[in-house]
Amino acid sequence: MRIGYAEMLLAFSAIISFHSINWALGIAGLSLFAAFCRFALQVQEKKEAKQNADETVKVLNEQAEELGKALSKLFSGSSKKSSSTSNKKYSIDPDSDLH
């Protein structure tokens, strides 16, 4: 745990409470407000980080899908060409008299 402004203000309000309860309560309220603001900022940062990570994953998935489609088009086109050329090389003409 780190000690920040809110914790220092709360400790100061405890010390001041021996002299003036009004000032101590005011400083303690300020301490609670500072702690709430710090907590709200941390929650907001975590929310933004999660949202950025989700957007990044979404973009990467879209790009991977596009890459997969492009590669499938590329390989499906090359496999058709290579299979047709290999069949021509070894295919036997049904009209020939080679038995």
N, CA, C and O atoms as a printed pandas DataFrame, in Angstrom:
     atom_number atom_name residue_name chain_id  residue_number  x_coord  y_coord  z_coord
0              1         N          MET        A               1    0.844   -1.174    0.000
1              2        CA          MET        A               1    0.000    0.000    0.000
2              3         C          MET        A               1    0.886    1.233    0.000
3              4         O          MET        A               1    1.869    1.308    0.738
4              5         N          ARG        A               2    0.539    2.167   -0.810
5              6        CA          ARG        A               2    1.303    3.405   -0.846
6              7         C          ARG        A               2    0.578    4.476   -0.042
7              8         O          ARG        A               2   -0.647    4.462    0.082
8              9         N          ILE        A               3    1.338    5.374    0.484
9             10        CA          ILE        A               3    0.762    6.463    1.279
10            11         C          ILE        A               3    0.736    7.699    0.397
11            12         O          ILE        A               3    1.776    8.184   -0.048
12            13         N          GLY        A               4   -0.467    8.202    0.151
13            14        CA          GLY        A               4   -0.644    9.362   -0.706
14            15         C          GLY        A               4   -1.200   10.535    0.077
15            16         O          GLY        A               4   -1.144   10.575    1.306
16            17         N          TYR        A               5   -1.741   11.494   -0.670
17            18        CA          TYR        A               5   -2.290   12.704   -0.050
18            19         C          TYR        A               5   -3.454   12.383    0.875
19            20         O          TYR        A               5   -3.562   12.960    1.957
20            21         N          ALA        A               6   -4.315   11.482    0.469
21            22        CA          ALA        A               6   -5.498   11.181    1.274
22            23         C          ALA        A               6   -5.109   10.602    2.628
23            24         O          ALA        A               6   -5.682   10.973    3.652
24            25         N          GLU        A               7   -4.154    9.710    2.635
25            26        CA          GLU        A               7   -3.726    9.108    3.898
26            27         C          GLU        A               7   -3.020   10.123    4.795
27            28         O          GLU        A               7   -3.201   10.122    6.012
28            29         N          MET        A               8   -2.212   10.988    4.178
29            30        CA          MET        A               8   -1.528   12.024    4.957
30            31         C          MET        A               8   -2.532   13.013    5.543
31            32         O          MET        A               8   -2.389   13.443    6.688
32            33         N          LEU        A               9   -3.543   13.372    4.759
33            34        CA          LEU        A               9   -4.574   14.279    5.276
34            35         C          LEU        A               9   -5.341   13.635    6.430
35            36         O          LEU        A               9   -5.670   14.301    7.411
36            37         N          LEU        A              10   -5.619   12.356    6.311
37            38        CA          LEU        A              10   -6.340   11.673    7.376
38            39         C          LEU        A              10   -5.493   11.617    8.651
39            40         O          LEU        A              10   -6.016   11.804    9.750
40            41         N          ALA        A              11   -4.208   11.362    8.510
41            42        CA          ALA        A              11   -3.324   11.362    9.686
42            43         C          ALA        A              11   -3.243   12.766   10.288
43            44         O          ALA        A              11   -3.251   12.923   11.509
44            45         N          PHE        A              12   -3.167   13.776    9.435
45            46        CA          PHE        A              12   -3.129   15.156    9.925
46            47         C          PHE        A              12   -4.422   15.523   10.637
47            48         O          PHE        A              12   -4.393   16.216   11.655
48            49         N          SER        A              13   -5.551   15.068   10.115
49            50        CA          SER        A              13   -6.828   15.364   10.776
50            51         C          SER        A              13   -6.914   14.677   12.135
51            52         O          SER        A              13   -7.529   15.210   13.058
52            53         N          ALA        A              14   -6.303   13.498   12.268
53            54        CA          ALA        A              14   -6.290   12.824   13.572
54            55         C          ALA        A              14   -5.464   13.622   14.572
55            56         O          ALA        A              14   -5.829   13.722   15.744
56            57         N          ILE        A              15   -4.357   14.186   14.117
57            58        CA          ILE        A              15   -3.516   14.994   15.007
58            59         C          ILE        A              15   -4.224   16.298   15.373
59            60         O          ILE        A              15   -4.203   16.720   16.530
60            61         N          ILE        A              16   -4.845   16.927   14.391
61            62        CA          ILE        A              16   -5.548   18.201   14.603
62            63         C          ILE        A              16   -6.773   18.021   15.494
63            64         O          ILE        A              16   -7.208   18.971   16.144
64            65         N          SER        A              17   -7.335   16.811   15.531
65            66        CA          SER        A              17   -8.566   16.602   16.309
66            67         C          SER        A              17   -8.380   16.905   17.793
67            68         O          SER        A              17   -9.362   17.164   18.488
68            69         N          PHE        A              18   -7.141   16.879   18.296
69            70        CA          PHE        A              18   -6.898   17.231   19.690
70            71         C          PHE        A              18   -7.065   18.732   19.935
71            72         O          PHE        A              18   -7.327   19.160   21.059
72            73         N          HIS        A              19   -6.908   19.530   18.866
73            74        CA          HIS        A              19   -6.978   20.982   19.013
74            75         C          HIS        A              19   -8.333   21.533   18.576
75            76         O          HIS        A              19   -8.926   22.367   19.260
76            77         N          SER        A              20   -8.826   21.042   17.395
77            78        CA          SER        A              20  -10.089   21.572   16.884
78            79         C          SER        A              20  -10.808   20.463   16.126
79            80         O          SER        A              20  -10.324   19.984   15.100
80            81         N          ILE        A              21  -11.949   20.067   16.634
81            82        CA          ILE        A              21  -12.709   18.996   15.997
82            83         C          ILE        A              21  -13.301   19.449   14.664
83            84         O          ILE        A              21  -13.443   18.640   13.747
84            85         N          ASN        A              22  -13.650   20.735   14.546
85            86        CA          ASN        A              22  -14.217   21.246   13.291
86            87         C          ASN        A              22  -13.206   21.137   12.150
87            88         O          ASN        A              22  -13.527   20.650   11.066
88            89         N          TRP        A              23  -11.984   21.597   12.408
89            90        CA          TRP        A              23  -10.945   21.500   11.392
90            91         C          TRP        A              23  -10.617   20.039   11.086
91            92         O          TRP        A              23  -10.389   19.686    9.929
92            93         N          ALA        A              24  -10.593   19.209   12.088
93            94        CA          ALA        A              24  -10.280   17.787   11.898
94            95         C          ALA        A              24  -11.327   17.112   11.021
95            96         O          ALA        A              24  -10.982   16.329   10.136
96            97         N          LEU        A              25  -12.594   17.407   11.257
97            98        CA          LEU        A              25  -13.655   16.820   10.430
98            99         C          LEU        A              25  -13.600   17.343    8.997
99           100         O          LEU        A              25  -13.830   16.598    8.045
100          101         N          GLY        A              26  -13.295   18.617    8.859
101          102        CA          GLY        A              26  -13.165   19.193    7.514
102          103         C          GLY        A              26  -12.021   18.556    6.734
103          104         O          GLY        A              26  -12.169   18.224    5.558
104          105         N          ILE        A              27  -10.894   18.390    7.391
105          106        CA          ILE        A              27   -9.729   17.777    6.731
106          107         C          ILE        A              27   -9.993   16.295    6.460
107          108         O          ILE        A              27   -9.575   15.771    5.427
108          109         N          ALA        A              28  -10.679   15.621    7.376
109          110        CA          ALA        A              28  -11.023   14.209    7.148
110          111         C          ALA        A              28  -11.971   14.076    5.957
111          112         O          ALA        A              28  -11.843   13.145    5.162
112          113         N          GLY        A              29  -12.920   15.001    5.832
113          114        CA          GLY        A              29  -13.816   14.992    4.667
114          115         C          GLY        A              29  -13.048   15.218    3.377
115          116         O          GLY        A              29  -13.301   14.556    2.371
116          117         N          LEU        A              30  -12.109   16.153    3.410
117          118        CA          LEU        A              30  -11.261   16.398    2.245
118          119         C          LEU        A              30  -10.433   15.159    1.913
119          120         O          LEU        A              30  -10.219   14.842    0.743
120          121         N          SER        A              31   -9.976   14.468    2.938
121          122        CA          SER        A              31   -9.218   13.235    2.747
122          123         C          SER        A              31  -10.071   12.164    2.074
123          124         O          SER        A              31   -9.614   11.483    1.157
124          125         N          LEU        A              32  -11.292   12.023    2.529
125          126        CA          LEU        A              32  -12.190   11.035    1.907
126          127         C          LEU        A              32  -12.510   11.396    0.464
127          128         O          LEU        A              32  -12.596   10.516   -0.391
128          129         N          PHE        A              33  -12.686   12.670    0.190
129          130        CA          PHE        A              33  -12.951   13.116   -1.174
130          131         C          PHE        A              33  -11.753   12.824   -2.086
131          132         O          PHE        A              33  -11.924   12.370   -3.217
132          133         N          ALA        A              34  -10.539   13.088   -1.585
133          134        CA          ALA        A              34   -9.330   12.818   -2.367
134          135         C          ALA        A              34   -9.182   11.320   -2.640
135          136         O          ALA        A              34   -8.803   10.916   -3.739
136          137         N          ALA        A              35   -9.487   10.497   -1.622
137          138        CA          ALA        A              35   -9.393    9.047   -1.806
138          139         C          ALA        A              35  -10.425    8.567   -2.835
139          140         O          ALA        A              35  -10.122    7.706   -3.662
140          141         N          PHE        A              36  -11.631    9.118   -2.785
141          142        CA          PHE        A              36  -12.659    8.741   -3.759
142          143         C          PHE        A              36  -12.248    9.142   -5.174
143          144         O          PHE        A              36  -12.431    8.372   -6.117
144          145         N          CYS        A              37  -11.695   10.342   -5.322
145          146        CA          CYS        A              37  -11.254   10.794   -6.653
146          147         C          CYS        A              37  -10.142    9.893   -7.194
147          148         O          CYS        A              37  -10.145    9.540   -8.373
148          149         N          ARG        A              38   -9.194    9.521   -6.335
149          150        CA          ARG        A              38   -8.115    8.637   -6.771
150          151         C          ARG        A              38   -8.664    7.282   -7.210
151          152         O          ARG        A              38   -8.238    6.730   -8.225
152          153         N          PHE        A              39   -9.609    6.752   -6.440
153          154        CA          PHE        A              39  -10.224    5.472   -6.784
154          155         C          PHE        A              39  -10.979    5.567   -8.113
155          156         O          PHE        A              39  -10.894    4.667   -8.949
156          157         N          ALA        A              40  -11.722    6.670   -8.301
157          158        CA          ALA        A              40  -12.475    6.850   -9.550
158          159         C          ALA        A              40  -11.537    6.937  -10.751
159          160         O          ALA        A              40  -11.839    6.394  -11.814
160          161         N          LEU        A              41  -10.412    7.609  -10.590
161          162        CA          LEU        A              41   -9.446    7.706  -11.691
162          163         C          LEU        A              41   -8.825    6.349  -12.017
163          164         O          LEU        A              41   -8.610    6.034  -13.188
164          165         N          GLN        A              42   -8.538    5.550  -11.002
165          166        CA          GLN        A              42   -7.981    4.222  -11.240
166          167         C          GLN        A              42   -8.978    3.320  -11.953
167          168         O          GLN        A              42   -8.603    2.568  -12.852
168          169         N          VAL        A              43  -10.239    3.391  -11.560
169          170        CA          VAL        A              43  -11.270    2.589  -12.217
170          171         C          VAL        A              43  -11.417    3.013  -13.674
171          172         O          VAL        A              43  -11.558    2.169  -14.559
172          173         N          GLN        A              44  -11.385    4.325  -13.924
173          174        CA          GLN        A              44  -11.510    4.832  -15.289
174          175         C          GLN        A              44  -10.332    4.375  -16.148
175          176         O          GLN        A              44  -10.524    3.994  -17.303
176          177         N          GLU        A              45   -9.125    4.407  -15.603
177          178        CA          GLU        A              45   -7.950    3.958  -16.358
178          179         C          GLU        A              45   -8.040    2.479  -16.705
179          180         O          GLU        A              45   -7.708    2.079  -17.821
180          181         N          LYS        A              46   -8.487    1.667  -15.755
181          182        CA          LYS        A              46   -8.631    0.231  -16.020
182          183         C          LYS        A              46   -9.700   -0.017  -17.078
183          184         O          LYS        A              46   -9.549   -0.888  -17.935
184          185         N          LYS        A              47  -10.778    0.753  -17.009
185          186        CA          LYS        A              47  -11.854    0.600  -17.997
186          187         C          LYS        A              47  -11.358    0.962  -19.391
187          188         O          LYS        A              47  -11.650    0.256  -20.356
188          189         N          GLU        A              48  -10.609    2.057  -19.505
189          190        CA          GLU        A              48  -10.068    2.466  -20.801
190          191         C          GLU        A              48   -9.046    1.456  -21.324
191          192         O          GLU        A              48   -9.003    1.173  -22.521
192          193         N          ALA        A              49   -8.233    0.918  -20.430
193          194        CA          ALA        A              49   -7.247   -0.081  -20.857
194          195         C          ALA        A              49   -7.942   -1.339  -21.373
195          196         O          ALA        A              49   -7.525   -1.913  -22.378
196          197         N          LYS        A              50   -8.993   -1.761  -20.692
197          198        CA          LYS        A              50   -9.739   -2.939  -21.145
198          199         C          LYS        A              50  -10.416   -2.668  -22.480
199          200         O          LYS        A              50  -10.433   -3.529  -23.359
200          201         N          GLN        A              51  -10.979   -1.459  -22.632
201          202        CA          GLN        A              51  -11.644   -1.114  -23.885
202          203         C          GLN        A              51  -10.630   -1.070  -25.031
203          204         O          GLN        A              51  -10.917   -1.549  -26.128
204          205         N          ASN        A              52   -9.450   -0.501  -24.783
205          206        CA          ASN        A              52   -8.410   -0.465  -25.819
206          207         C          ASN        A              52   -7.956   -1.875  -26.188
207          208         O          ASN        A              52   -7.715   -2.166  -27.360
208          209         N          ALA        A              53   -7.840   -2.741  -25.195
209          210        CA          ALA        A              53   -7.436   -4.127  -25.473
210          211         C          ALA        A              53   -8.505   -4.840  -26.293
211          212         O          ALA        A              53   -8.181   -5.587  -27.216
212          213         N          ASP        A              54   -9.774   -4.617  -25.965
213          214        CA          ASP        A              54  -10.856   -5.239  -26.733
214          215         C          ASP        A              54  -10.878   -4.745  -28.171
215          216         O          ASP        A              54  -11.084   -5.529  -29.098
216          217         N          GLU        A              55  -10.662   -3.435  -28.360
217          218        CA          GLU        A              55  -10.630   -2.889  -29.720
218          219         C          GLU        A              55   -9.445   -3.441  -30.499
219          220         O          GLU        A              55   -9.565   -3.736  -31.688
220          221         N          THR        A              56   -8.308   -3.581  -29.839
221          222        CA          THR        A              56   -7.127   -4.126  -30.500
222          223         C          THR        A              56   -7.356   -5.574  -30.918
223          224         O          THR        A              56   -6.982   -5.975  -32.020
224          225         N          VAL        A              57   -7.967   -6.351  -30.040
225          226        CA          VAL        A              57   -8.264   -7.750  -30.368
226          227         C          VAL        A              57   -9.237   -7.818  -31.536
227          228         O          VAL        A              57   -9.096   -8.672  -32.411
228          229         N          LYS        A              58  -10.214   -6.934  -31.557
229          230        CA          LYS        A              58  -11.197   -6.923  -32.643
230          231         C          LYS        A              58  -10.520   -6.600  -33.978
231          232         O          LYS        A              58  -10.785   -7.250  -34.989
232          233         N          VAL        A              59   -9.644   -5.589  -33.969
233          234        CA          VAL        A              59   -8.940   -5.210  -35.206
234          235         C          VAL        A              59   -8.028   -6.343  -35.664
235          236         O          VAL        A              59   -7.970   -6.644  -36.856
236          237         N          LEU        A              60   -7.315   -6.971  -34.734
237          238        CA          LEU        A              60   -6.430   -8.071  -35.110
238          239         C          LEU        A              60   -7.208   -9.261  -35.656
239          240         O          LEU        A              60   -6.755   -9.915  -36.595
240          241         N          ASN        A              61   -8.364   -9.548  -35.085
241          242        CA          ASN        A              61   -9.183  -10.644  -35.603
242          243         C          ASN        A              61   -9.678  -10.338  -37.010
243          244         O          ASN        A              61   -9.702  -11.221  -37.867
244          245         N          GLU        A              62  -10.074   -9.088  -37.250
245          246        CA          GLU        A              62  -10.530   -8.712  -38.595
246          247         C          GLU        A              62   -9.391   -8.834  -39.602
247          248         O          GLU        A              62   -9.587   -9.325  -40.714
248          249         N          GLN        A              63   -8.199   -8.383  -39.206
249          250        CA          GLN        A              63   -7.058   -8.470  -40.113
250          251         C          GLN        A              63   -6.644   -9.919  -40.357
251          252         O          GLN        A              63   -6.249  -10.274  -41.467
252          253         N          ALA        A              64   -6.733  -10.752  -39.328
253          254        CA          ALA        A              64   -6.404  -12.165  -39.503
254          255         C          ALA        A              64   -7.409  -12.834  -40.435
255          256         O          ALA        A              64   -7.040  -13.689  -41.240
256          257         N          GLU        A              65   -8.668  -12.450  -40.327
257          258        CA          GLU        A              65   -9.686  -13.009  -41.216
258          259         C          GLU        A              65   -9.426  -12.588  -42.659
259          260         O          GLU        A              65   -9.538  -13.402  -43.576
260          261         N          GLU        A              66   -9.079  -11.318  -42.860
261          262        CA          GLU        A              66   -8.766  -10.851  -44.209
262          263         C          GLU        A              66   -7.535  -11.569  -44.767
263          264         O          GLU        A              66   -7.508  -11.944  -45.939
264          265         N          LEU        A              67   -6.531  -11.755  -43.933
265          266        CA          LEU        A              67   -5.332  -12.472  -44.365
266          267         C          LEU        A              67   -5.663  -13.910  -44.724
267          268         O          LEU        A              67   -5.158  -14.435  -45.716
268          269         N          GLY        A              68   -6.503  -14.549  -43.928
269          270        CA          GLY        A              68   -6.915  -15.920  -44.227
270          271         C          GLY        A              68   -7.649  -16.019  -45.546
271          272         O          GLY        A              68   -7.423  -16.949  -46.321
272          273         N          LYS        A              69   -8.527  -15.068  -45.806
273          274        CA          LYS        A              69   -9.258  -15.074  -47.083
274          275         C          LYS        A              69   -8.302  -14.865  -48.252
275          276         O          LYS        A              69   -8.409  -15.531  -49.282
276          277         N          ALA        A              70   -7.364  -13.930  -48.080
277          278        CA          ALA        A              70   -6.408  -13.669  -49.160
278          279         C          ALA        A              70   -5.527  -14.881  -49.416
279          280         O          ALA        A              70   -5.271  -15.236  -50.567
280          281         N          LEU        A              71   -5.067  -15.511  -48.353
281          282        CA          LEU        A              71   -4.228  -16.700  -48.526
282          283         C          LEU        A              71   -5.016  -17.857  -49.128
283          284         O          LEU        A              71   -4.481  -18.612  -49.939
284          285         N          SER        A              72   -6.276  -18.003  -48.743
285          286        CA          SER        A              72   -7.067  -19.088  -49.319
286          287         C          SER        A              72   -7.301  -18.850  -50.808
287          288         O          SER        A              72   -7.290  -19.798  -51.594
288          289         N          LYS        A              73   -7.513  -17.602  -51.201
289          290        CA          LYS        A              73   -7.659  -17.298  -52.628
290          291         C          LYS        A              73   -6.362  -17.572  -53.365
291          292         O          LYS        A              73   -6.364  -18.112  -54.471
292          293         N          LEU        A              74   -5.252  -17.193  -52.743
293          294        CA          LEU        A              74   -3.948  -17.386  -53.369
294          295         C          LEU        A              74   -3.632  -18.863  -53.538
295          296         O          LEU        A              74   -3.218  -19.291  -54.616
296          297         N          PHE        A              75   -3.824  -19.647  -52.479
297          298        CA          PHE        A              75   -3.488  -21.061  -52.554
298          299         C          PHE        A              75   -4.502  -21.859  -53.362
299          300         O          PHE        A              75   -4.131  -22.846  -53.997
300          301         N          SER        A              76   -5.758  -21.466  -53.357
301          302        CA          SER        A              76   -6.738  -22.189  -54.163
302          303         C          SER        A              76   -6.474  -21.947  -55.646
303          304         O          SER        A              76   -6.681  -22.841  -56.466
304          305         N          GLY        A              77   -6.021  -20.752  -55.992
305          306        CA          GLY        A              77   -5.680  -20.456  -57.380
306          307         C          GLY        A              77   -4.430  -21.186  -57.817
307          308         O          GLY        A              77   -4.371  -21.653  -58.955
308          309         N          SER        A              78   -3.441  -21.305  -56.974
309          310        CA          SER        A              78   -2.190  -21.977  -57.349
310          311         C          SER        A              78   -2.374  -23.488  -57.383
311          312         O          SER        A              78   -1.742  -24.160  -58.197
312          313         N          SER        A              79   -3.217  -24.033  -56.527
313          314        CA          SER        A              79   -3.409  -25.480  -56.541
314          315         C          SER        A              79   -4.190  -25.916  -57.775
315          316         O          SER        A              79   -3.963  -27.010  -58.290
316          317         N          LYS        A              80   -5.088  -25.094  -58.248
317          318        CA          LYS        A              80   -5.822  -25.437  -59.473
318          319         C          LYS        A              80   -4.888  -25.444  -60.673
319          320         O          LYS        A              80   -4.989  -26.314  -61.537
320          321         N          LYS        A              81   -3.988  -24.483  -60.726
321          322        CA          LYS        A              81   -3.054  -24.411  -61.841
322          323         C          LYS        A              81   -2.084  -25.585  -61.810
323          324         O          LYS        A              81   -1.811  -26.185  -62.850
324          325         N          SER        A              82   -1.568  -25.917  -60.655
325          326        CA          SER        A              82   -0.582  -26.982  -60.588
326          327         C          SER        A              82   -1.231  -28.342  -60.837
327          328         O          SER        A              82   -0.600  -29.207  -61.446
328          329         N          SER        A              83   -2.450  -28.559  -60.395
329          330        CA          SER        A              83   -3.099  -29.848  -60.625
330          331         C          SER        A              83   -3.474  -30.011  -62.095
331          332         O          SER        A              83   -3.418  -31.121  -62.624
332          333         N          SER        A              84   -3.849  -28.939  -62.751
333          334        CA          SER        A              84   -4.201  -29.053  -64.162
334          335         C          SER        A              84   -2.961  -29.300  -65.016
335          336         O          SER        A              84   -3.035  -30.032  -66.003
336          337         N          THR        A              85   -1.834  -28.710  -64.658
337          338        CA          THR        A              85   -0.617  -28.946  -65.445
338          339         C          THR        A              85   -0.080  -30.341  -65.193
339          340         O          THR        A              85    0.425  -30.977  -66.118
340          341         N          SER        A              86   -0.173  -30.839  -63.964
341          342        CA          SER        A              86    0.341  -32.179  -63.694
342          343         C          SER        A              86   -0.551  -33.232  -64.348
343          344         O          SER        A              86   -0.050  -34.279  -64.757
344          345         N          ASN        A              87   -1.826  -32.992  -64.455
345          346        CA          ASN        A              87   -2.712  -33.943  -65.115
346          347         C          ASN        A              87   -2.452  -33.983  -66.614
347          348         O          ASN        A              87   -2.550  -35.040  -67.236
348          349         N          LYS        A              88   -2.126  -32.854  -67.183
349          350        CA          LYS        A              88   -1.843  -32.828  -68.620
350          351         C          LYS        A              88   -0.560  -33.595  -68.919
351          352         O          LYS        A              88   -0.446  -34.237  -69.963
352          353         N          LYS        A              89    0.368  -33.532  -68.040
353          354        CA          LYS        A              89    1.643  -34.189  -68.277
354          355         C          LYS        A              89    1.507  -35.705  -68.258
355          356         O          LYS        A              89    2.141  -36.395  -69.057
356          357         N          TYR        A              90    0.690  -36.228  -67.357
357          358        CA          TYR        A              90    0.602  -37.670  -67.194
358          359         C          TYR        A              90   -0.714  -38.259  -67.679
359          360         O          TYR        A              90   -0.925  -39.468  -67.584
360          361         N          SER        A              91   -1.571  -37.445  -68.179
361          362        CA          SER        A              91   -2.864  -37.995  -68.605
362          363         C          SER        A              91   -2.710  -38.744  -69.932
363          364         O          SER        A              91   -1.888  -38.391  -70.777
364          365         N          ILE        A              92   -3.496  -39.745  -70.079
365          366        CA          ILE        A              92   -3.470  -40.557  -71.293
366          367         C          ILE        A              92   -4.693  -40.180  -72.114
367          368         O          ILE        A              92   -5.813  -40.131  -71.605
368          369         N          ASP        A              93   -4.466  -39.924  -73.350
369          370        CA          ASP        A              93   -5.542  -39.568  -74.243
370          371         C          ASP        A              93   -6.390  -40.795  -74.511
371          372         O          ASP        A              93   -5.857  -41.820  -74.934
372          373         N          PRO        A              94   -7.687  -40.727  -74.281
373          374        CA          PRO        A              94   -8.527  -41.921  -74.468
374          375         C          PRO        A              94   -8.584  -42.366  -75.947
375          376         O          PRO        A              94   -8.919  -43.516  -76.228
376          377         N          ASP        A              95   -8.266  -41.485  -76.864
377          378        CA          ASP        A              95   -8.329  -41.856  -78.266
378          379         C          ASP        A              95   -7.033  -42.520  -78.755
379          380         O          ASP        A              95   -6.976  -43.015  -79.880
380          381         N          SER        A              96   -6.018  -42.529  -77.925
381          382        CA          SER        A              96   -4.749  -43.123  -78.367
382          383         C          SER        A              96   -4.825  -44.647  -78.298
383          384         O          SER        A              96   -5.661  -45.204  -77.586
384          385         N          ASP        A              97   -3.954  -45.307  -79.034
385          386        CA          ASP        A              97   -3.974  -46.772  -79.091
386          387         C          ASP        A              97   -2.848  -47.359  -78.249
387          388         O          ASP        A              97   -2.284  -48.388  -78.621
388          389         N          LEU        A              98   -2.518  -46.752  -77.156
389          390        CA          LEU        A              98   -1.462  -47.283  -76.285
390          391         C          LEU        A              98   -2.083  -48.223  -75.279
391          392         O          LEU        A              98   -2.751  -47.793  -74.338
392          393         N          HIS        A              99   -1.855  -49.538  -75.484
393          394        CA          HIS        A              99   -2.384  -50.530  -74.527
394          395         C          HIS        A              99   -1.306  -51.357  -74.007
395          396         O          HIS        A              99   -1.549  -52.247  -73.192
